[in-house]
């Protein structure tokens, strides 16, 4: 065993090696002053973290060095960001103050670190509304300096790369946050390489079985795939060589997350996913020739392979809002396989991989902003500063718009507006001006009259029609796709509601005064309980809309009721499980305490699934699958209410029954449903709880709810049905 001094010496060598690697990784030229400042930041961080270690056991200082290296090498940020990355945990975890950082490194560095600390606070709160409120504060900092989120993304990426050393509960919480907020933010800022890795790493911990299946399949098919890619690019290379073009061709596999998403969306197996890879052609050319040369390469590709006209994406002529520029086409390759081809310049490729950091220049505390990012940040500022709505609603709406695909729409004067896909006339009206949105009655789209919920398409020219008599209605929330429109509509109804609440309070105060009863919070609490309402504002509101008849309120009768304390605590009841299908020992909660639990209908877990527990209010513990869509949101927003859970040792290969559901699809033929039910009931003797099958235009589709013992039992059933006929496909679906 190594002595303490030898271990210390070895760790010191590792720290010095990591620091030198960081300096070599810098993509920007560092001046002598920059190097001295970086060294000072390193020394402060080293001293502040000297007694701290990560969960893996390694010295903590290696984490900020690694974050700084990601900023420098993988994003391409400069000295200010490297200094901030080295110091990013000091204010939160040590005695170092913002004032000290301000004194030594200046206002800009202290502002960025303050923003980074706010982000950490945002996801450490045990109250979702407080968490969302802090997230809003963080975005205000982001709108002032985007480096805040770029450094935080680097921090999250390194944490995800080293997540193995964390507890299972922490893995689920951190991976869920990553999938819910951080990967979409990376996407929105154009950091595609980082977004892809964050998604894959999140999937690794949220759905390990599916992740490993795809990972192993990709490895098994690698040689065959490389052989196909070589065959595909051979004629293109030969043609491009004859033009003396400077180019590079890459064949890369799609990410594991994107393949899994495609499998689930299309309800197919790995072997049925055809576009497992994409070909990327990168030309090295002068800026003024980029567009024309991209189209020349496109012409060369389509000389050999027939393009799919519905799959041409031109982000060269009109870049995405996050700066992404590329020409995408899908062509029919050898052997009847569709192949995606991406054509871009070297500059475009760098921006595609590193986002705005690739063409943002920082010098002496100033920054040169890209117009596209400025427009997006302006919208963020508008959403933040012009709403008094719920922070939780804001977070949900903001997240919703991060991944939205874009369409391009024109004003009557020909000005271009970029909108999320599925945007309606109403969205467009609110995008122009919130006042115009509230008064919108319809539009002329390409000179044709349409309604306010008309969904806009690429290239539409829109003229908004309005009326002073128009007012928003509740339906409008389901007719808009943008966060801005949702926020403005909610604001309108909140203002209307606030007015009603004020009137309701006056009504009730008069009732108390006439009855000569003190108007106190205790008295209000009893009335709220009597009418089973969630809050006093709801009581006031229902009085105004006359859902509660004010003439029939008997205050003396209500207030005679005995006060009952109402507490909300998130500790589950310690009583036996009342699940009807599975016995009480199917799941072990926490450290084995007997607790009330039931299985979430949104994902219907069965033995063999990776699971976690969520502590509800009044309903005990709900058991979810870790890859449940709702579960990811719960783990991200309510991490403190997650409780570790696992299947009891006897639950696998037992005779206990659990409800699950499968979806069957295929070509309709005589006796096909009878053959399926025969396999389930007669051959495998599995009990069916319900079956619903419909047929249309030669195809059938149906859902069968049945009772199985575990995931192996279910897989055996699905394989048996697939083997029965090539005309049938079967997938597992959720019950609820």
KAQUINOR-V807106 format. One record per backbone hydrogen bond with DSSP energy under -0.5 kcal/mol. CO is the residue of the C=O (numbers start at 0). NH is the residue of the N-H. If there is no record, write none. Layout:
# KAQUINOR-V807106
CO:NH + CO:NH
This chain:
# KAQUINOR-V807106
2:6 + 3:7 + 4:8 + 5:9 + 6:10 + 7:11 + 8:12 + 9:13 + 10:14 + 11:15 + 12:16 + 13:17 + 14:18 + 15:19 + 16:20 + 17:21 + 18:22 + 19:23 + 20:24 + 21:25 + 22:25 + 30:34 + 31:35 + 32:36 + 33:37 + 34:38 + 35:39 + 36:40 + 37:41 + 38:42 + 39:43 + 40:44 + 41:45 + 42:46 + 43:47 + 44:48 + 46:49 + 48:51 + 51:59 + 53:56 + 57:53 + 58:61 + 59:62 + 59:63 + 60:64 + 61:65 + 62:66 + 63:67 + 64:68 + 65:69 + 66:70 + 67:71 + 68:72 + 68:73 + 69:73 + 69:74 + 70:75 + 70:76 + 71:26 + 77:81 + 78:82 + 79:83 + 80:84 + 81:85 + 82:86 + 83:87 + 84:87 + 86:89 + 86:90 + 88:92 + 89:93 + 89:95 + 96:100 + 97:101 + 98:102 + 99:103 + 100:104 + 100:105 + 101:105 + 105:109 + 106:110 + 107:111 + 108:112 + 109:113 + 110:114 + 111:115 + 112:116 + 113:117 + 114:118 + 115:119 + 116:120 + 117:121 + 118:122 + 119:122 + 120:123 + 120:124 + 125:127 + 126:130 + 127:131 + 128:132 + 129:133 + 130:134 + 131:135 + 132:136 + 133:137 + 134:138 + 135:139 + 136:140 + 137:141 + 138:142 + 139:143 + 140:143 + 140:144 + 144:147 + 145:149 + 146:150 + 147:151 + 148:152 + 149:153 + 150:154 + 151:155 + 152:156 + 153:157 + 154:158 + 155:159 + 156:160 + 157:161 + 159:162 + 161:164 + 162:165 + 166:170 + 167:171 + 168:172 + 169:173 + 170:174 + 171:175 + 172:176 + 173:177 + 174:178 + 175:179 + 176:180 + 176:181 + 177:182 + 180:184 + 181:185 + 182:186 + 183:187 + 184:188 + 185:190 + 186:189 + 188:355 + 189:191 + 189:354 + 190:194 + 191:195 + 192:196 + 193:197 + 194:198 + 195:199 + 196:200 + 197:201 + 198:202 + 199:203 + 200:204 + 201:204 + 201:205 + 202:206 + 206:210 + 207:211 + 208:212 + 209:213 + 210:214 + 211:215 + 212:216 + 213:217 + 214:218 + 215:219 + 216:220 + 218:221 + 220:224 + 221:225 + 222:226 + 223:227 + 224:228 + 225:229 + 226:230 + 227:231 + 228:232 + 229:233 + 230:234 + 232:236 + 233:237 + 234:238 + 235:239 + 236:240 + 237:241 + 239:242 + 239:244 + 240:243 + 244:246 + 245:283 + 247:281 + 249:251 + 249:279 + 251:277 + 254:258 + 255:259 + 256:260 + 257:261 + 258:262 + 259:263 + 260:264 + 261:265 + 262:266 + 262:267 + 268:271 + 269:272 + 271:273 + 273:275 + 275:253 + 276:339 + 277:251 + 278:280 + 278:341 + 279:249 + 279:281 + 280:282 + 280:343 + 281:247 + 282:284 + 282:345 + 285:288 + 285:289 + 286:289 + 288:292 + 289:293 + 290:294 + 291:295 + 292:296 + 293:297 + 294:298 + 295:299 + 296:300 + 297:301 + 298:302 + 299:302 + 299:303 + 300:303 + 300:304 + 305:331 + 306:308 + 307:310 + 308:311 + 310:312 + 312:314 + 312:327 + 313:317 + 319:322 + 323:319 + 325:314 + 325:327 + 326:342 + 327:312 + 328:340 + 329:307 + 330:332 + 330:338 + 331:305 + 332:335 + 332:336 + 333:336 + 336:332 + 338:330 + 339:278 + 340:328 + 341:280 + 342:326 + 343:282 + 344:348 + 345:349 + 346:350 + 347:351 + 348:352 + 349:353 + 350:354 + 351:191 + 352:192 + 352:193 + 353:356 + 354:357 + 355:358 + 355:359 + 359:361 + 360:367 + 362:365 + 365:362 + 366:368 + 367:360 + 369:373 + 370:374 + 371:375 + 372:376 + 373:377 + 374:378 + 375:379 + 376:380 + 377:381 + 378:382 + 379:383 + 380:384 + 381:385 + 383:386 + 389:393 + 390:394 + 391:395 + 392:396 + 393:397 + 394:398 + 395:399 + 396:400 + 397:401 + 398:401 + 398:402 + 404:420 + 406:408 + 406:418 + 407:458 + 408:416 + 409:461 + 410:413 + 414:410 + 416:408 + 416:418 + 418:406 + 419:422 + 422:455 + 423:427 + 424:428 + 425:429 + 426:430 + 427:431 + 428:432 + 432:436 + 433:437 + 434:438 + 436:439 + 438:466 + 441:464 + 442:444 + 442:449 + 443:445 + 443:462 + 444:447 + 447:444 + 449:442 + 450:453 + 451:425 + 453:424 + 456:459 + 459:409 + 459:461 + 460:445 + 461:411 + 461:463 + 462:443 + 464:440 + 464:441 + 466:469 + 472:475 + 473:476 + 474:477 + 475:478 + 475:479 + 481:485 + 482:486 + 483:487 + 484:488 + 485:489 + 486:490 + 487:491 + 488:492 + 489:493 + 490:494 + 491:495 + 492:496 + 493:497 + 494:498 + 495:499 + 496:500 + 497:501 + 498:502 + 499:503 + 500:504 + 501:505 + 502:506 + 503:507 + 504:508 + 505:509 + 506:510 + 507:511 + 508:512 + 509:513 + 510:514 + 511:515 + 511:516 + 512:515 + 517:519 + 519:523 + 520:524 + 521:525 + 522:526 + 523:527 + 524:528 + 525:529 + 526:530 + 527:532 + 528:531 + 534:538 + 535:539 + 536:540 + 537:541 + 538:542 + 539:543 + 540:544 + 541:546 + 541:547 + 546:548 + 547:549 + 548:551 + 549:552 + 551:553 + 552:554 + 553:557 + 554:558 + 555:559 + 556:559 + 557:560 + 564:566 + 566:568 + 569:571 + 572:574 + 572:595 + 580:656 + 582:585 + 585:647 + 586:588 + 587:645 + 588:591 + 588:592 + 592:594 + 595:620 + 596:577 + 597:622 + 599:602 + 599:603 + 600:735 + 605:608 + 606:710 + 608:607 + 609:625 + 611:623 + 612:642 + 613:615 + 613:621 + 615:617 + 619:615 + 620:597 + 620:622 + 621:613 + 621:623 + 622:599 + 623:611 + 624:627 + 627:631 + 628:632 + 629:633 + 630:634 + 631:635 + 632:636 + 633:637 + 637:640 + 638:641 + 640:614 + 642:612 + 643:589 + 645:587 + 647:650 + 647:651 + 650:653 + 657:707 + 659:705 + 660:732 + 661:703 + 662:730 + 663:701 + 664:728 + 665:699 + 668:671 + 670:674 + 671:675 + 672:676 + 673:677 + 674:678 + 675:679 + 676:680 + 676:681 + 677:681 + 677:682 + 678:683 + 679:685 + 686:706 + 689:704 + 691:702 + 693:700 + 695:698 + 697:667 + 698:695 + 699:665 + 700:693 + 701:663 + 702:691 + 703:661 + 703:705 + 704:688 + 704:689 + 705:659 + 705:707 + 707:657 + 709:713 + 710:714 + 711:715 + 712:716 + 713:717 + 714:718 + 715:719 + 716:720 + 717:721 + 718:722 + 719:723 + 720:724 + 721:724 + 724:727 + 726:666 + 728:664 + 730:662 + 732:660
